[in-house]
Amino acid sequence: MSSEKRLEVAGVSLSSPDKLLFGKEGVTKGVLARYYERVSARMLPHLEKRLVSLVRCPDGREKPCFFQRHGGKGFPDAVARMEITEKGGERDEYLHIDNLHGVVAAVQMSTLEFHIWGSRIDRLDAPDRLVFDLDPDEELDFGAVRRAAFTVCERLADLGLRTVPLLTGGKGIHVVAPLERRRTWGDVKDFAKGFAKRLSRDEPERFLAEASKTKREGRVFVDWLRNERAATAIAPYSTRAKPGAPVATPVSWSELESLAASNLFTLADMDDRLAAPDPWAETAEWRQSITENMLKVVG
C-alpha cells in the first residue's frame, strides 16, 4: 500500500497536499483546496454549470502554466465533460464545473485559475452575464481604471442596466451586468461592441474599443470581446497565477471608491471578506435584459 501523504477535501483525495503552488507565498495544494471549500457558497453560484477554461500550473505558479478547456487522459471524472458543436460545425468535448467536488478535483490537477463562459450548459446560446473588461495602458495608474469603471457603470445605468465591479486580481476591473436569458450571443455581442465603440467615440482621450496595444497609450481598452460564444472571463473568487496569490474579488461600487489596486485582495484576505456581507448579494433579485431600444441606442 502506498505511503504517500494524502488529504481529503470535499470528497477528493489530494495527492501531495504539501506541494507548493504559490512558492513565495507558501500556498500548498492542500491550502488552496481548503480555500475553495471555504469560499464555495460564494463562488459556486457564479461557476457551476458553466463551461470553463482552466489555468494549470503543474510545477507551481513560478513554472510554465497552460490553459485547458478540453478533457484529456488522466483528467478526473469529477470535472464534467460536455460535447458541443464549434463555430465551424466540428464537435469537441469541453470541461464544466458542477459542484465543489469538481472545483477541488481541478485543484488536484494544479489548477490556479477558473475562467467561465457567459452562459450555462443547459442553454449555451443564451448568455446570462454581460462583461466589460477594462484593460488599461500599462502607464495608467489604478485611479484611471477606477474612474473608467464608474463611467461604464453610469453609462450602462443610463441605458437601464445595473452592474457590479470585479477586481480581476491583475491590473483591470470587470464591470458585470447579470442578465435574464432572453437574448442570443449575437445580440449580446452587438450590444457590447456598440456600447464600447460609442464610449470610445464620446471620450476618445480616455477609452479605446480596439485591442491594439500600440493605440492604447494613455487610454483604457473597453474589452467587449468577452461577450461572444466560447469567450471566457475570470470567475469571481478564483485565484490568479500571479505574484502574491491574488484573488478575483467581487466588491461593491461604494467600496471600489477607496480601493487602491485590482490585485489588492489575496488568499490571506479572504477569510475576512467571507465574514462580511456578500457585496453582490442584491444581484440575485435583479431582472434585466438587453432590450431592442438598447440595441438601437448603441447601434
C-alpha positions as CSV (number, residue, x, y, z in Angstrom):
1,M,0.0,0.0,0.0
2,S,1.3,3.5,-0.9
3,S,2.7,5.6,2.0
4,E,2.2,8.8,0.0
5,K,0.7,11.5,2.1
6,R,-2.8,12.4,1.0
7,L,-5.6,14.8,2.2
8,E,-9.3,14.5,1.5
9,V,-11.2,17.7,0.8
10,A,-14.8,17.7,-0.4
11,G,-14.6,14.0,-1.2
12,V,-11.5,14.4,-3.3
13,S,-8.3,12.6,-2.3
14,L,-5.5,15.1,-2.9
15,S,-2.1,13.7,-3.7
16,S,1.0,15.7,-2.4
17,P,-1.1,18.2,-0.5
18,D,2.1,19.9,0.7
19,K,3.2,20.7,-2.8
20,L,3.8,24.4,-3.2
21,L,1.6,26.0,-5.9
22,F,2.5,29.6,-4.9
23,G,6.0,29.1,-3.7
24,K,6.9,32.6,-2.3
25,E,3.6,32.8,-0.5
26,G,3.8,29.3,0.9
27,V,0.4,28.2,-0.5
28,T,0.2,24.5,-1.0
29,K,-2.2,22.4,-2.9
30,G,-3.9,21.5,0.4
31,V,-4.2,25.1,1.5
32,L,-5.7,26.1,-1.9
33,A,-8.2,23.2,-1.8
34,R,-9.3,24.3,1.7
35,Y,-9.7,27.9,0.4
36,Y,-12.1,26.8,-2.3
37,E,-14.0,24.7,0.3
38,R,-14.5,27.8,2.4
39,V,-15.4,30.1,-0.5
40,S,-17.7,27.6,-2.2
41,A,-21.0,29.2,-1.1
42,R,-20.0,32.5,-2.7
43,M,-18.2,31.1,-5.7
44,L,-20.4,28.3,-7.0
45,P,-23.4,30.3,-8.0
46,H,-21.1,32.1,-10.5
47,L,-19.2,29.0,-11.6
48,E,-21.5,26.0,-11.6
49,K,-23.0,24.6,-14.8
50,R,-20.7,26.7,-17.0
51,L,-18.1,25.6,-19.4
52,V,-14.7,26.5,-18.2
53,S,-11.1,27.0,-19.2
54,L,-8.6,26.1,-16.5
55,V,-5.1,27.6,-16.0
56,R,-3.0,24.7,-14.7
57,C,0.5,25.1,-13.2
58,P,1.7,21.5,-12.6
59,D,5.0,22.7,-11.0
60,G,3.6,25.8,-9.3
61,R,3.0,29.4,-10.4
62,E,6.7,30.2,-10.9
63,K,7.0,27.5,-13.6
64,P,5.2,27.2,-17.0
65,C,1.4,27.1,-16.9
66,F,-1.1,26.4,-19.6
67,F,-4.8,26.8,-20.5
68,Q,-7.0,23.7,-20.7
69,R,-10.6,23.7,-21.8
70,H,-10.9,20.1,-23.1
71,G,-10.8,16.8,-21.2
72,G,-7.7,14.6,-21.5
73,K,-6.2,11.3,-20.5
74,G,-5.9,11.1,-16.7
75,F,-8.1,14.1,-16.0
76,P,-10.5,13.4,-13.1
77,D,-14.1,12.5,-13.9
78,A,-15.3,14.9,-11.2
79,V,-14.6,17.7,-13.7
80,A,-17.5,17.1,-16.0
81,R,-17.4,17.0,-19.8
82,M,-19.8,18.2,-22.5
83,E,-19.6,17.7,-26.2
84,I,-20.6,20.8,-28.2
85,T,-20.6,22.0,-31.8
86,E,-17.9,24.5,-32.7
87,K,-18.4,27.5,-35.0
88,G,-17.1,25.6,-37.9
89,G,-19.5,22.7,-37.3
90,E,-17.0,20.2,-35.8
91,R,-17.7,18.8,-32.4
92,D,-15.4,18.8,-29.4
93,E,-15.5,18.0,-25.7
94,Y,-15.4,20.8,-23.2
95,L,-15.0,20.9,-19.4
96,H,-17.5,22.3,-16.9
97,I,-17.8,22.5,-13.1
98,D,-20.9,21.4,-11.4
99,N,-20.0,21.4,-7.7
100,L,-17.3,21.8,-5.0
101,H,-16.2,18.3,-5.8
102,G,-15.3,19.4,-9.3
103,V,-13.5,22.5,-8.1
104,V,-11.3,20.6,-5.7
105,A,-10.7,17.9,-8.4
106,A,-9.4,20.7,-10.6
107,V,-7.1,21.9,-7.8
108,Q,-5.8,18.3,-7.5
109,M,-4.6,18.8,-11.1
110,S,-2.8,22.1,-10.0
111,T,-5.5,24.5,-11.4
112,L,-4.8,28.0,-10.2
113,E,-7.4,29.9,-12.3
114,F,-11.0,29.2,-13.3
115,H,-12.3,31.1,-16.4
116,I,-16.0,30.8,-17.2
117,W,-18.3,31.1,-20.2
118,G,-21.1,33.7,-20.0
119,S,-23.8,31.1,-20.4
120,R,-24.9,27.9,-18.6
121,I,-24.7,24.4,-20.1
122,D,-28.5,23.9,-20.3
123,R,-28.7,26.9,-22.7
124,L,-25.3,27.5,-24.1
125,D,-26.6,30.1,-26.7
126,A,-28.5,32.2,-24.1
127,P,-25.9,34.3,-22.1
128,D,-26.8,35.3,-18.6
129,R,-24.0,37.9,-18.0
130,L,-22.5,40.9,-19.8
131,V,-18.9,41.7,-19.1
132,F,-16.7,44.6,-19.9
133,D,-13.0,44.0,-19.1
134,L,-11.3,47.4,-18.6
135,D,-7.8,46.8,-19.6
136,P,-5.5,49.9,-19.1
137,D,-2.4,51.1,-20.8
138,E,0.5,49.9,-18.6
139,E,1.4,53.6,-17.8
140,L,-2.0,54.4,-16.3
141,D,-2.5,54.2,-12.6
142,F,-5.3,52.3,-10.9
143,G,-7.2,55.6,-10.3
144,A,-7.7,56.0,-14.0
145,V,-9.1,52.4,-14.3
146,R,-11.4,53.0,-11.3
147,R,-12.7,56.2,-12.9
148,A,-13.3,54.3,-16.1
149,A,-15.3,51.6,-14.3
150,F,-17.6,54.3,-12.8
151,T,-18.1,55.8,-16.2
152,V,-19.0,52.5,-17.7
153,C,-21.3,51.8,-14.7
154,E,-23.1,55.2,-15.2
155,R,-23.4,54.8,-18.9
156,L,-24.9,51.4,-18.6
157,A,-27.3,52.6,-15.9
158,D,-28.5,55.4,-18.2
159,L,-29.5,52.6,-20.6
160,G,-31.2,50.6,-17.8
161,L,-28.6,48.0,-16.8
162,R,-27.4,47.7,-13.3
163,T,-23.8,46.4,-12.8
164,V,-21.3,45.2,-10.2
165,P,-17.5,45.5,-10.2
166,L,-15.0,42.7,-10.0
167,L,-11.3,43.3,-9.1
168,T,-9.6,40.9,-11.5
169,G,-6.5,40.2,-9.5
170,G,-4.5,41.7,-12.3
171,K,-4.5,45.4,-13.4
172,G,-8.1,45.8,-14.6
173,I,-11.7,45.8,-13.5
174,H,-14.6,43.8,-14.9
175,V,-17.9,45.6,-15.0
176,V,-20.5,42.8,-14.9
177,A,-24.3,43.0,-15.6
178,P,-26.3,39.9,-14.8
179,L,-28.9,39.2,-17.5
180,E,-32.0,37.2,-17.9
181,R,-31.6,34.6,-20.6
182,R,-33.7,36.3,-23.3
183,R,-31.1,37.2,-25.9
184,T,-28.7,35.3,-28.1
185,W,-24.9,35.6,-28.2
186,G,-25.3,37.7,-31.4
187,D,-27.5,40.3,-29.6
188,V,-25.3,40.5,-26.6
189,K,-22.1,40.8,-28.7
190,D,-23.7,43.5,-30.9
191,F,-24.7,45.5,-27.8
192,A,-21.3,45.1,-26.1
193,K,-19.5,46.2,-29.3
194,G,-21.8,49.1,-30.0
195,F,-21.5,50.3,-26.4
196,A,-17.7,50.2,-26.4
197,K,-17.4,51.9,-29.7
198,R,-19.8,54.6,-28.7
199,L,-17.9,55.2,-25.5
200,S,-14.6,55.5,-27.4
201,R,-16.2,58.0,-29.8
202,D,-17.6,60.1,-27.0
203,E,-14.4,60.1,-24.9
204,P,-11.5,59.2,-27.3
205,E,-8.9,60.6,-24.9
206,R,-9.9,58.0,-22.2
207,F,-11.3,54.9,-24.0
208,L,-10.5,52.6,-26.8
209,A,-12.7,49.9,-28.3
210,E,-9.8,48.1,-30.2
211,A,-7.4,45.6,-28.7
212,S,-4.4,47.3,-30.3
213,K,-1.6,47.8,-27.8
214,T,0.0,50.4,-30.0
215,K,-3.1,52.6,-29.9
216,R,-3.8,52.2,-26.2
217,E,-1.3,54.9,-25.0
218,G,-2.9,56.7,-22.0
219,R,-6.3,55.0,-22.5
220,V,-8.3,52.1,-21.2
221,F,-9.4,49.4,-23.7
222,V,-13.0,48.5,-23.1
223,D,-12.8,44.9,-24.0
224,W,-16.2,43.8,-25.3
225,L,-14.9,40.6,-26.8
226,R,-15.7,38.6,-23.6
227,N,-19.3,38.7,-24.8
228,E,-19.3,36.1,-27.5
229,R,-19.8,32.3,-27.6
230,A,-16.7,30.4,-26.3
231,A,-15.1,33.6,-24.8
232,T,-14.3,33.4,-21.1
233,A,-13.7,35.7,-18.2
234,I,-12.1,35.0,-14.8
235,A,-14.5,33.6,-12.3
236,P,-15.3,35.5,-9.1
237,Y,-13.3,34.2,-6.2
238,S,-10.8,32.4,-8.5
239,T,-7.2,32.7,-7.5
240,R,-4.8,34.2,-10.2
241,A,-1.5,32.6,-11.2
242,K,0.3,35.8,-10.3
243,P,2.7,37.0,-7.6
244,G,1.1,37.4,-4.1
245,A,-1.7,34.8,-4.8
246,P,-4.3,37.5,-5.7
247,V,-8.0,36.6,-5.9
248,A,-10.5,37.9,-8.4
249,T,-12.7,39.7,-5.8
250,P,-16.3,40.9,-6.1
251,V,-16.7,44.4,-4.5
252,S,-19.4,47.0,-4.2
253,W,-19.4,50.3,-6.1
254,S,-19.2,52.2,-2.8
255,E,-16.2,50.1,-1.7
256,L,-14.4,50.5,-5.0
257,E,-14.2,54.3,-4.4
258,S,-11.4,53.8,-1.9
259,L,-9.6,50.8,-3.2
260,A,-6.0,51.2,-4.5
261,A,-5.4,48.2,-6.8
262,S,-7.0,45.4,-8.7
263,N,-4.8,42.8,-7.1
264,L,-5.4,44.2,-3.6
265,F,-7.0,41.1,-2.2
266,T,-5.1,37.9,-1.8
267,L,-5.8,34.5,-0.3
268,A,-4.6,35.9,3.1
269,D,-7.6,38.4,3.0
270,M,-10.4,36.1,2.0
271,D,-11.5,34.9,5.5
272,D,-12.3,38.5,6.5
273,R,-14.1,39.0,3.2
274,L,-16.2,35.9,3.7
275,A,-17.1,37.0,7.2
276,A,-18.5,40.3,5.8
277,P,-21.8,40.5,3.8
278,D,-21.7,39.5,0.1
279,P,-21.2,42.7,-1.9
280,W,-23.0,41.1,-4.8
281,A,-26.0,39.6,-2.9
282,E,-28.5,42.0,-4.3
283,T,-27.9,40.8,-7.9
284,A,-29.8,37.6,-7.2
285,E,-33.0,39.7,-7.3
286,W,-32.2,41.6,-10.4
287,R,-34.3,41.0,-13.5
288,Q,-32.9,42.8,-16.5
289,S,-32.1,42.2,-20.2
290,I,-30.8,43.9,-23.3
291,T,-33.8,45.5,-25.0
292,E,-34.5,46.5,-28.5
293,N,-34.1,50.1,-27.5
294,M,-30.7,49.5,-26.0
295,L,-29.6,47.9,-29.2
296,K,-30.8,50.8,-31.3
297,V,-29.1,53.4,-29.0
298,V,-25.7,51.8,-29.3
299,G,-26.1,50.7,-32.9
